[in-house]
């Protein structure tokens, strides 16, 4: 946290109290997410894993992404790397923060192909 604040100051930006609060929340979220991923990573016999839940067809006025996990490499997604029996990962729309780097890692880690349907990302093992 201090490093980020220091870097912002070096760039000539003094973070506001709201920005500092947001950075602190994000840091705490990453700590919690890494802990969850570590625990899941110990379940070495898992064959399928699903994150999130299908979205409600009725749009909400508030953001559905508030306080949802990132499922990012930075938040510890790589802790799942030991799940050698994994055949399918489903990530529903609410977990929108899966970016190219995470998709590339999933595909490389488990030789999976991605499909997207109604905002749901599904990765399935390529059987040779």
N, C-alpha and C positions, 0 to 999 in steps of 0.2 A: 504494500500500500504506500509506504513512504517513498519507494522508488518511483512509483507512478506519479505521485504528487511532485516529487523532485524533478522528474523529467518534464512535466508540464510547466513548471516554473522556469526551467532552462529554456524552454521554447517561448517564454514570455507570457505564459498564461497562468494566472493565479486562480486555482479552482475555487468555485463558490461552495458554500456550505451544502447546497443541494447536490452538486457534483461529487463532493467528498462523501456524502451520505450514500449516493448511488454506487460509488466505487466500493465502499465498505460493504454494502448489501451484496454486491456481485462477488466480492471476495468470500464472504461468508457462505454464499450460495455454492461457490466452487468447492469450498471445504466440505460442505454437506454432501454435494453430489459425488465428490471423489470417494467419500466414505461409503455411500450407497453402491457405487460401482465396484469398490473393493470387495464388499460383501457379496455382491452378485457374482463377481469373478471367482469366488471360492466355490461356487456351485458348478463344479466342473462337468457334471453330467447333463447340464441343460441342453436341450435340443432346439427349443424355441423360446423366444423372449419377445414380449410386447410392451411397449412404452406408451403411456397416455391412454386416451380413450377416444372412440370415434366422436367427431364433432357433432354438436347439436345442429340440426338443419335450420333452425331459426337463428339468425345472426343476433348477437348481443350488442348492446350499445357500448359496453365497456370492452376493453381489449381482452381477448381470450388468452393472450400470451403473458399476462401479468403473472409473475411468480411461477412460471413453468420452467422446468429444467432445460439446460442448454443442450445436453447430449453432445458436448464438444470435446475435442482433444484436450483443450485447456482445463476443462472441468473433470477430467479423469476418465473419459470414455474408453481410453486404452486399457484401463484396468480389466476390461472384459476380454482381453487378448488370450487369456488362458482357457477360454471356453472352447476346447478343441472339438466337441461334439455338436456345436451349434450348427443348425441347418437353416434357421429362418429368424430374421429380426423384423419386427413390425414397429414402425414409429408413426403414430397418428399425428394428425395435423397440428394439434396443440403444441407439439414439440417441434416447432418450426425452425429451430436454430441449428438444424443439421445442415452443414454447408458442404462445399465440394471436398474440402480436406477430410472431413469425417466420412463422406461417401467413398472416397478413394481408399481410406484406411480400411473400412468395412470390406470393400471388394477385394482388397489385397490380403487382408487377414484371413478371410474365410472363403475366398474364391466365390463370391456371391454376385448375383446380378440384381439390379434394382428395377422395380416397377412402381409406378405412382398411380393411384386411383383415388379421386375425391380428396386430395390432400394427404393421403396416407402413403408413406414410403414403405415398401416391402422389399426386403433383400432375401433372396433364396439361394441356397447352396447350388452350385453348378455340379451336377453329377456326371462324371465322365464314364 
